[in-house]
Amino acid sequence: MQITKFITRLLLLLSLFIVGSSQIFADEADELGAKLTVSPEFCITSGEQLTCDLKVLLEWKNQQPRAICILSDYENMAKWCAEDDKANSLSLNVSTTEDIQFVMIDKETHETLAGVKLKVTQTAEPKVRRRFRNPWSLF
């Protein structure tokens, strides 16, 4: 009984910590006044085609006008920087089998402003049920 109460309290504290920390990150993003979005957010691959080949649109909004750069862990994309603070979108053709992370930074200060992830998901193979006993078994 004591262990159950202890585990319940521990889970409650953990959930409060998670909710509180996500609020802190949201408040930091609001302070910076920057938002980065990717469209589409997901790419679902089929069994025959394992790579995602699609056109991705990155859009951003800043409360303060500033020139920005976009960094990514996508190997075919070099660091891209806007020429001025008027730009608010970037279009890319990607071909990947893994998730891609995009990060928006301030061009002058190199401060991280926002980030977003393109998620790649494979469709699940249908589960084939297998019999473990022989069909001719007498038992």
N, C-alpha and C positions, 0 to 999 in steps of 0.2 A: 504494500500500500504506500509506504514511504517513497519507494523508488518511482512509482507511478506519479506521485505528486511532484517529485523532483524533476522527472523528465518533462512533465507538462509545463512546469515553470520555466525550464530551460528552453523549451520550444517557443514559449510565449516571448521570452526575452530575445531570442534569436529573431523571431518574426518582427518584433519592434525595432531591432537594430537594422534589419534589412529595409524596412519601410523608411526609417529615418535616414539611412545612408542614400537611398534613391532620391529622397527629397533634397538632400544636400547637393547631389549632382545636378538635379533639376534647377535648384537655386543658382548654382554656379553658371549654368548655361544661360539662365535669364539675366544674370549680371553682365555677361559678355554680349548679350543681345544678338547672338548668331545662331542660325539654324541651317543645317545641311540636309537635303533629302535626295534620295535616289529613286528613280522610276525606270523600270519596275523594281520592287524590293526583293522579289523571289524569282528564281529560275528553276523549273522542274524538268529534270532530264528523264528520258525513257530508257528502257533496257537496251535498245539498239544504239541510241545516240547518247554517249556519256558526257559530251561537252555541251556547254551553253554557248550558243552563238547568238548574240543579241545586241541591240543598240541601247545604251544606257544614257539616261539624262540626269545629270547632277544639277540641282538648283539650290541656291542659297539666298538667305536674307540676313542683312546686318542692320542693326539699329544705327550704328555709326558708320558713315561711309568710309570704306578702307579698301585698299587693294589686297587681294588674297592670293594664296597659292593652294593647290590641291596636290596632296601626296597620296600614294597608294602602294599597297603591297602586291599589286598586279604587275608582273614582270615586264609586260609590253608597254607600260605607261611610265613615261619619265615625269619628273616634277613639272607641273603646269602652273604658270602664274598669269594672272590677269594683267593686262596693260594698264588699266585704270580701275577706279572704284565703281564704274557704271556697269560692268559685266556682272551677270547674275545667274549664268547657266553654262554648262559644258556638256557636249554630247560626245560619247565614245562608243566605238564598236569593240566588244569584248568577246573573247572565246576562252572559256575556262571550265575547269572541272571542280574548282574549290571556291570557297567564299572569298570575296574581295572586300577589303577594308579601305575606305576613303576618309582622309582627314583634311580639314580646312584649317590653314594657318594664316596669320597676319604676315603680309609680305615684308613689312618693315621690322617688326619685333620678333617674328617667328613664334609667336604665342599661339598655342592650339586653341581654335575657336569652337570647332564642332567636328563630329565624326558620324559616319554612317556605314552600314555593311550591306552588301549585296549577298544574299544567301542562296547557295546552290543546293538543291535537294534532289535526290534520286527517287524515282518511284519505287515502291516496295514490290518485290517479286511475289507472285501469288504463292501461298504456302501449300505445299503438296503433302497430303497426309499419307503416311506410310504405315502399312500393317506390320506389326512385329511378330506375328505368328503366321505359320503356314496355313493356307486355306484348307488343307486336307487334314488338319489336326483333329484327333478324335476327342480331345478334352476341351 
